């Protein structure tokens, strides 16, 4: 199984890039992983922006991909809960799990309907770049839980 992270937005700031790179490298010990940054739409109306970004997102995923959408309306998971989700998808022979961080205005309804799971990190709102770092760390933590390693303490 492979992991991919899609994020609508600009390149990582240097202070975020270092952490994202470190956790991505660690995740790579468990699963192949890649990042794809999607350039935000230059349109000005939020509905049009979301539709344009949705078209790009849909070109980046396949029908067999498991799409995990990060969205404030999603279900909150504990770290062990995320590890169980990843394990469940691996047990179902998923070829790729795609974690999606939408754009500044969120994602179009078409993406919400396509998502296999919608996950909320918190009731708090975070900047998109910080969400990338949190996501990378939490995926690494989930992998370490699955491997029964010491990184996560309950």
DALINMO-V85598 format. One record per backbone hydrogen bond with DSSP energy under -0.5 kcal/mol. NH is the residue of the N-H (numbers start at 1). CO is the residue of the C=O. If there is no record, write none. Layout:
BEGIN
{{NH | CO} {NH | CO}}
END
This chain:
BEGIN
{{2 | 95} {3 | 32} {4 | 97} {5 | 34} {6 | 99} {7 | 36} {8 | 101} {9 | 7} {9 | 38} {16 | 13} {17 | 13} {18 | 14} {20 | 16} {21 | 17} {22 | 18} {23 | 19} {24 | 20} {25 | 21} {26 | 22} {27 | 23} {28 | 24} {29 | 26} {30 | 27} {31 | 27} {32 | 1} {34 | 3} {36 | 5} {38 | 7} {38 | 36} {39 | 37} {46 | 44} {49 | 45} {50 | 46} {51 | 47} {52 | 48} {53 | 49} {54 | 50} {55 | 51} {56 | 52} {57 | 53} {58 | 54} {59 | 55} {60 | 56} {60 | 57} {61 | 57} {61 | 58} {65 | 62} {66 | 96} {67 | 65} {68 | 66} {68 | 98} {69 | 67} {69 | 117} {70 | 100} {71 | 69} {71 | 119} {74 | 71} {75 | 118} {77 | 120} {82 | 78} {83 | 79} {84 | 80} {85 | 81} {86 | 82} {87 | 83} {88 | 84} {89 | 85} {90 | 86} {91 | 87} {92 | 88} {93 | 90} {94 | 89} {97 | 2} {98 | 66} {98 | 96} {99 | 4} {99 | 97} {100 | 68} {100 | 98} {101 | 6} {101 | 99} {102 | 70} {102 | 100} {103 | 106} {106 | 103} {108 | 50} {111 | 108} {112 | 108} {113 | 109} {114 | 110} {115 | 111} {116 | 67} {117 | 67} {119 | 69} {119 | 117} {120 | 75} {121 | 119} {130 | 127} {131 | 127} {132 | 128} {133 | 129} {134 | 130} {135 | 131} {136 | 132} {137 | 133} {138 | 134} {139 | 135} {140 | 136} {141 | 137} {142 | 138} {143 | 139} {144 | 140} {145 | 141} {146 | 142} {147 | 143} {148 | 145} {149 | 144} {152 | 149}}
END
